[in-house]
Amino acid sequence: MNDSAALTQENHALIVAAGQGERSGLDLPKQYAMVKGQAMVRHSAASLLNHPNIAKLWVVIGAGQEQQLDHALAKLPGYEVVVGGATRQESVRNGLSAIAAAGGAKNILIHDAARPFLSSAMIDRLVSALVEESAAIPVLPTIDTMINVSNGRASDTVDRNSLWRVQTPQAFDFDKLIQAHSQWMGGNDATDDAQIFRTAGHQVAIVEGDEALNKYTTASDFAETSKDNMTQIRTGMGFDVHQLVFGEELWLGGLKIDHDKGLAGHSDADVLLHALTDALLGAAGAGDIGDHFPPSDPKWRGASSDKFVEFAASVIKEKGGCINNVDMTVICEAPKIKPHREAMRQNVANMLDISVDRVSVKATTTERLGFTGRGEGIAAQAVATISMELV
């Protein structure tokens, strides 16, 4: 194993996402609220899963939140779920115990889901610090004037040069941290894991923090996100045609339809999903279906076209976008589309992870004119509307 691979295997990450978010004023735990087009917890989970020096991700959730997490992290691979406790400290301890039971780790990064915008550079700084240190935390200077308050009145000014704001992730030697948790005698719950680590007699190094890692706590935090992050509405269009031939299956909208002919193509030739894929990629400014799934590549022979649609949707999410709605039209004389329309809508809604009322499927004919009118092929067009953050 080379040095880079060895380094990767040393580091696990744990996201604490077990809270109920009472202070947020939302109707669901804040870690599952939408922030910049994605569930809050998804942002940091994707950052950690995609980082080359993180071997495994663990997510600690509240009891009964499994379905919410599955929905929030849909299609993100390779994470483990642990049920937390009544307090943050208990939740972290449950996560550490699960990691230990699975074989442990050398280092652990512990992160709060309420700090969604975790950069690769921040992970790099913490991992690098652990080469020399047994713990490291990100901090930022305090820029406001700080005072003591006594009996509702301003008192002495506090030297702000000695005060720093602490963030997460916090990075630790795994064995030392789990031992520190087991020895904690602080009475009340610790506000973070660095406090527990220091109480056990260990030193904690600091690295430069990141203003983007500010914590979401109250309803105003979410309101500010909506107000300050300007978005643009973007539209993409797609059009595709496939020939009808004997001896092929007919797939439309992810649905196999009984017909005397099927569509010919390199994949399953689902003309409707191909048009939709191009519309989504177009809205994201990400090329077209042929750029990503060239027909010259044999691995896409006979491929199910839902993979293309899901890929296009993932491109939009990775760019911080949100799919607002899609509208599709099938152009053919036969088969009749109306009996299958609702099943197609539901299929597409599942692929895009949106509600079915944001999916439209229509059909029309060309009054027996042209190749579709002669039953030689089927055409489809699609329009996708997305919201994308302005940068």
C-alpha positions as CSV (number, residue, x, y, z in Angstrom):
1,M,0.0,0.0,0.0
2,N,1.4,3.4,-0.9
3,D,1.6,6.3,1.5
4,S,-1.5,8.0,0.1
5,A,-3.6,4.9,0.4
6,A,-2.3,4.3,3.9
7,L,-3.2,7.8,4.9
8,T,-6.7,7.4,3.6
9,Q,-7.3,4.2,5.6
10,E,-6.3,6.0,8.8
11,N,-9.1,8.5,8.8
12,H,-12.8,8.1,9.4
13,A,-15.4,10.9,9.7
14,L,-18.5,11.1,11.9
15,I,-21.3,13.5,11.2
16,V,-23.5,14.3,14.2
17,A,-27.1,14.7,12.8
18,A,-29.2,13.4,15.7
19,G,-30.8,16.7,16.9
20,Q,-34.4,17.6,16.7
21,G,-33.7,21.3,15.8
22,E,-36.2,22.9,18.2
23,R,-34.6,26.3,18.0
24,S,-34.8,26.4,14.2
25,G,-38.6,26.9,14.2
26,L,-38.8,24.5,11.3
27,D,-41.3,21.6,10.9
28,L,-38.6,19.0,10.6
29,P,-35.1,18.5,12.1
30,K,-32.9,21.2,10.6
31,Q,-30.3,18.8,9.3
32,Y,-32.9,17.7,6.7
33,A,-34.1,21.2,5.8
34,M,-33.2,22.4,2.3
35,V,-30.2,24.7,2.0
36,K,-29.0,25.7,-1.5
37,G,-31.1,23.1,-3.1
38,Q,-30.1,20.1,-1.0
39,A,-30.8,18.7,2.5
40,M,-28.4,20.4,4.9
41,V,-26.7,17.1,5.9
42,R,-26.1,16.1,2.3
43,H,-23.6,19.0,1.8
44,S,-21.0,17.9,4.3
45,A,-21.7,14.2,3.8
46,A,-20.8,14.6,0.1
47,S,-17.7,16.6,0.9
48,L,-16.4,13.9,3.3
49,L,-17.4,11.0,1.0
50,N,-15.6,12.6,-2.0
51,H,-12.4,13.4,-0.1
52,P,-9.5,11.1,-1.0
53,N,-8.2,11.0,2.6
54,I,-11.4,9.9,4.3
55,A,-11.8,6.1,4.4
56,K,-15.3,5.9,5.8
57,L,-18.2,8.1,6.8
58,W,-20.5,7.4,9.8
59,V,-23.7,9.4,10.3
60,V,-25.3,9.6,13.8
61,I,-29.1,10.2,13.6
62,G,-32.0,10.5,15.9
63,A,-34.2,7.5,16.6
64,G,-36.8,7.2,13.8
65,Q,-34.9,9.4,11.3
66,E,-33.7,6.6,9.1
67,Q,-36.1,7.4,6.3
68,Q,-35.3,11.1,6.4
69,L,-31.6,10.3,6.1
70,D,-32.1,7.9,3.3
71,H,-34.0,10.6,1.4
72,A,-31.4,13.3,2.2
73,L,-28.4,11.2,1.1
74,A,-30.1,9.3,-1.8
75,K,-27.5,7.8,-4.1
76,L,-24.5,8.8,-2.0
77,P,-22.5,5.6,-1.5
78,G,-20.6,4.1,1.3
79,Y,-21.8,5.5,4.7
80,E,-22.8,3.8,7.9
81,V,-25.7,4.9,10.1
82,V,-25.7,4.9,13.9
83,V,-28.6,5.9,16.2
84,G,-27.6,8.6,18.6
85,G,-28.7,9.5,22.1
86,A,-30.5,12.2,24.1
87,T,-27.6,14.6,24.0
88,R,-24.8,15.5,21.5
89,Q,-22.2,13.9,23.7
90,E,-24.1,10.7,24.0
91,S,-24.6,10.6,20.2
92,V,-20.9,11.1,19.6
93,R,-20.2,8.3,22.1
94,N,-22.6,6.0,20.3
95,G,-20.8,6.7,17.0
96,L,-17.4,6.1,18.5
97,S,-18.5,2.9,20.0
98,A,-19.9,1.7,16.6
99,I,-16.6,2.5,14.9
100,A,-14.6,0.7,17.6
101,A,-16.8,-2.3,17.2
102,A,-16.2,-2.3,13.5
103,G,-12.4,-2.4,13.9
104,G,-11.7,1.2,14.9
105,A,-9.7,3.9,13.1
106,K,-6.5,5.8,13.6
107,N,-8.0,9.2,13.4
108,I,-11.5,10.6,13.5
109,L,-13.1,13.8,12.2
110,I,-16.2,14.8,14.1
111,H,-18.5,17.2,12.4
112,D,-21.9,18.8,13.1
113,A,-24.4,18.6,10.3
114,A,-25.6,22.1,11.1
115,R,-22.3,23.4,9.5
116,P,-23.1,22.3,5.9
117,F,-20.5,24.0,3.8
118,L,-17.4,22.0,4.5
119,S,-14.6,22.5,2.0
120,S,-12.0,20.0,0.9
121,A,-9.3,22.5,2.0
122,M,-10.6,22.4,5.5
123,I,-10.4,18.6,5.6
124,D,-6.9,18.8,4.2
125,R,-5.8,21.1,7.0
126,L,-7.2,18.9,9.7
127,V,-5.8,15.7,8.3
128,S,-2.4,17.3,7.8
129,A,-2.3,18.5,11.4
130,L,-2.9,15.0,12.7
131,V,0.4,13.9,11.2
132,E,2.1,15.8,14.1
133,E,-0.7,16.4,16.6
134,S,-3.2,14.2,18.4
135,A,-6.0,16.7,18.0
136,A,-6.8,19.8,15.9
137,I,-9.7,22.1,15.7
138,P,-10.6,25.0,13.3
139,V,-10.9,28.4,14.9
140,L,-11.7,31.9,13.8
141,P,-10.8,35.2,15.5
142,T,-13.5,37.2,17.4
143,I,-13.9,40.5,15.5
144,D,-16.6,42.2,17.7
145,T,-15.9,44.0,20.9
146,M,-16.5,41.6,23.8
147,I,-17.9,42.6,27.2
148,N,-19.0,41.1,30.5
149,V,-22.6,41.7,31.5
150,S,-23.7,42.1,35.1
151,N,-27.3,42.5,36.3
152,G,-28.4,43.5,32.8
153,R,-25.8,46.2,32.4
154,A,-22.6,46.3,30.4
155,S,-19.5,45.6,32.5
156,D,-15.8,45.2,31.7
157,T,-14.5,44.9,28.2
158,V,-12.9,41.5,27.5
159,D,-9.7,41.3,25.5
160,R,-10.9,39.8,22.2
161,N,-7.4,38.8,21.2
162,S,-7.6,35.9,23.5
163,L,-11.1,34.8,22.3
164,W,-11.6,32.5,19.3
165,R,-14.6,31.0,17.7
166,V,-14.5,27.2,17.5
167,Q,-15.9,25.2,14.6
168,T,-16.2,21.7,13.4
169,P,-15.0,19.3,12.0
170,Q,-12.7,18.5,15.0
171,A,-10.0,16.0,14.4
172,F,-8.6,13.5,16.9
173,D,-6.5,10.4,17.5
174,F,-9.3,7.9,17.7
175,D,-8.1,5.8,20.6
176,K,-7.3,8.8,22.7
177,L,-10.7,10.4,22.0
178,I,-12.7,7.3,22.8
179,Q,-10.8,6.9,26.1
180,A,-11.4,10.6,26.9
181,H,-15.1,10.1,26.4
182,S,-15.1,7.1,28.7
183,Q,-13.3,9.1,31.4
184,W,-15.4,12.2,31.2
185,M,-16.4,13.4,34.6
186,G,-17.5,16.9,33.8
187,G,-21.0,16.6,35.1
188,N,-22.8,18.5,32.4
189,D,-22.6,17.6,28.8
190,A,-19.5,19.0,27.0
191,T,-20.2,21.6,24.3
192,D,-17.7,19.9,22.0
193,D,-15.3,17.0,21.8
194,A,-12.2,19.2,22.2
195,Q,-13.4,20.1,25.7
196,I,-13.5,16.4,26.6
197,F,-10.1,15.8,25.0
198,R,-8.5,18.6,27.0
199,T,-10.1,17.5,30.2
200,A,-8.4,14.1,29.7
201,G,-5.0,15.9,29.7
202,H,-4.4,16.1,26.0
203,Q,-3.2,19.1,23.9
204,V,-5.4,20.4,21.1
205,A,-3.8,22.2,18.2
206,I,-5.6,24.8,16.1
207,V,-5.9,25.4,12.3
208,E,-7.5,28.2,10.4
209,G,-11.2,28.1,10.3
210,D,-13.7,29.0,7.5
211,E,-16.4,31.6,7.7
212,A,-18.4,29.4,5.3
213,L,-18.7,26.9,8.2
214,N,-21.0,29.0,10.2
215,K,-23.6,27.1,12.2
216,Y,-27.3,27.0,11.3
217,T,-29.3,27.3,14.5
218,T,-32.4,29.6,14.4
219,A,-35.1,30.3,11.8
220,S,-33.4,33.5,10.9
221,D,-30.3,31.6,9.7
222,F,-32.4,29.8,7.1
223,A,-34.2,33.0,6.2
224,E,-30.8,34.7,5.6
225,T,-29.8,31.9,3.3
226,S,-32.9,32.3,1.2
227,K,-32.4,36.1,1.0
228,D,-28.7,36.3,0.4
229,N,-28.0,33.5,-2.0
230,M,-29.5,34.8,-5.3
231,T,-30.7,32.1,-7.7
232,Q,-31.4,32.2,-11.4
233,I,-34.0,30.2,-13.2
234,R,-32.5,28.1,-16.0
235,T,-34.2,26.2,-18.8
236,G,-32.9,23.3,-20.9
237,M,-34.5,21.7,-24.0
238,G,-34.0,18.2,-25.3
239,F,-35.1,16.4,-28.5
240,D,-34.5,12.8,-29.6
241,V,-35.6,10.4,-32.3
242,H,-35.3,6.6,-32.6
243,Q,-36.4,4.2,-35.3
244,L,-39.2,1.6,-34.7
245,V,-38.1,-1.9,-35.8
246,F,-39.3,-5.4,-35.3
247,G,-37.6,-7.6,-32.8
248,E,-36.8,-4.8,-30.2
249,E,-38.4,-4.0,-26.9
250,L,-40.2,-0.7,-26.6
251,W,-39.2,1.4,-23.6
252,L,-40.7,4.8,-23.0
253,G,-40.4,6.8,-19.8
254,G,-38.7,3.9,-18.0
255,L,-41.7,1.7,-18.8
256,K,-41.7,-1.4,-21.0
257,I,-44.7,-1.3,-23.3
258,D,-46.2,-4.1,-25.3
259,H,-46.0,-3.3,-29.0
260,D,-45.3,-5.0,-32.3
261,K,-42.2,-3.0,-32.7
262,G,-39.5,-1.5,-30.4
263,L,-37.0,1.3,-30.6
264,A,-33.5,0.7,-32.0
265,G,-30.5,2.2,-30.3
266,H,-27.2,1.6,-28.5
267,S,-28.8,1.6,-25.1
268,D,-32.5,0.7,-24.4
269,A,-33.4,3.5,-26.8
270,D,-35.8,5.1,-24.4
271,V,-36.4,8.2,-26.6
272,L,-38.4,10.0,-23.9
273,L,-35.6,9.7,-21.2
274,H,-33.0,10.6,-23.7
275,A,-34.7,13.9,-24.5
276,L,-35.1,14.5,-20.8
277,T,-31.5,13.8,-20.1
278,D,-30.5,16.4,-22.7
279,A,-32.9,18.9,-21.3
280,L,-31.4,18.5,-17.8
281,L,-27.8,18.6,-19.0
282,G,-28.7,21.7,-21.1
283,A,-30.2,23.5,-18.1
284,A,-27.0,22.8,-16.1
285,G,-24.7,23.9,-19.0
286,A,-23.2,20.4,-19.0
287,G,-23.2,19.3,-22.6
288,D,-25.4,16.6,-23.9
289,I,-26.0,12.9,-23.5
290,G,-23.5,12.0,-26.2
291,D,-20.7,13.7,-24.3
292,H,-21.3,11.6,-21.2
293,F,-22.6,8.4,-22.7
294,P,-21.1,8.1,-26.2
295,P,-22.7,5.4,-28.4
296,S,-19.2,4.3,-29.4
297,D,-18.6,3.0,-25.8
298,P,-19.7,-0.7,-25.6
299,K,-20.4,-0.4,-21.8
300,W,-23.6,1.5,-22.6
301,R,-24.9,-1.2,-25.0
302,G,-28.4,-2.1,-23.8
303,A,-28.1,0.2,-20.7
304,S,-31.2,1.3,-18.9
305,S,-31.8,5.0,-19.7
306,D,-32.8,5.8,-16.1
307,K,-29.0,5.8,-15.4
308,F,-28.6,8.7,-17.8
309,V,-31.5,10.7,-16.2
310,E,-30.2,10.1,-12.7
311,F,-26.7,11.2,-13.8
312,A,-28.0,14.4,-15.2
313,A,-29.9,15.1,-12.0
314,S,-26.8,14.5,-9.9
315,V,-24.9,17.0,-12.1
316,I,-27.5,19.6,-11.2
317,K,-27.3,18.8,-7.5
318,E,-23.5,18.9,-7.5
319,K,-23.7,22.4,-9.0
320,G,-26.0,23.5,-6.2
321,G,-29.1,23.5,-8.4
322,C,-32.6,22.3,-7.8
323,I,-35.0,20.7,-10.4
324,N,-38.2,22.7,-10.4
325,N,-40.2,20.8,-13.0
326,V,-39.9,18.8,-16.3
327,D,-42.4,18.7,-19.2
328,M,-42.1,16.0,-21.9
329,T,-44.0,15.2,-25.1
330,V,-44.0,11.9,-27.0
331,I,-44.6,12.2,-30.7
332,C,-46.0,9.1,-32.3
333,E,-49.1,7.4,-33.9
334,A,-48.8,4.3,-31.9
335,P,-48.7,3.0,-29.2
336,K,-51.3,5.1,-27.2
337,I,-49.4,6.9,-24.5
338,K,-52.3,8.0,-22.2
339,P,-52.8,4.5,-20.6
340,H,-49.2,4.6,-19.5
341,R,-48.8,8.3,-18.7
342,E,-49.2,8.2,-14.9
343,A,-46.7,5.3,-14.6
344,M,-44.2,7.3,-16.7
345,R,-44.7,10.4,-14.5
346,Q,-44.0,8.4,-11.4
347,N,-41.0,6.7,-12.9
348,V,-39.4,10.1,-13.8
349,A,-40.3,11.6,-10.4
350,N,-38.5,8.7,-8.7
351,M,-35.4,9.2,-11.0
352,L,-35.3,12.9,-10.2
353,D,-36.2,12.6,-6.6
354,I,-39.0,15.2,-7.0
355,S,-42.8,15.0,-6.4
356,V,-44.9,13.7,-9.3
357,D,-46.8,16.9,-9.6
358,R,-43.6,18.5,-11.0
359,V,-43.5,16.0,-13.9
360,S,-45.6,16.3,-17.0
361,V,-45.9,13.7,-19.8
362,K,-48.0,14.5,-22.9
363,A,-48.4,12.9,-26.3
364,T,-49.3,14.1,-29.7
365,T,-49.3,12.9,-33.3
366,T,-48.2,14.4,-36.6
367,E,-51.5,13.7,-38.3
368,R,-49.9,10.8,-40.2
369,L,-47.3,13.1,-41.7
370,G,-43.6,12.4,-41.7
371,F,-41.7,9.4,-40.3
372,T,-43.6,9.4,-37.0
373,G,-46.9,9.6,-39.0
374,R,-45.8,6.6,-41.0
375,G,-45.0,4.6,-37.9
376,E,-41.3,4.5,-38.8
377,G,-40.1,6.0,-35.5
378,I,-40.9,7.9,-32.3
379,A,-39.7,11.3,-31.4
380,A,-39.7,13.1,-28.0
381,Q,-39.0,16.5,-26.7
382,A,-38.5,17.7,-23.1
383,V,-38.1,21.0,-21.2
384,A,-36.5,21.1,-17.8
385,T,-36.6,24.1,-15.5
386,I,-34.1,24.4,-12.6
387,S,-33.0,26.9,-10.0
388,M,-29.2,27.5,-9.9
389,E,-27.3,29.6,-7.4
390,L,-25.7,32.7,-8.8
391,V,-21.9,32.7,-8.1
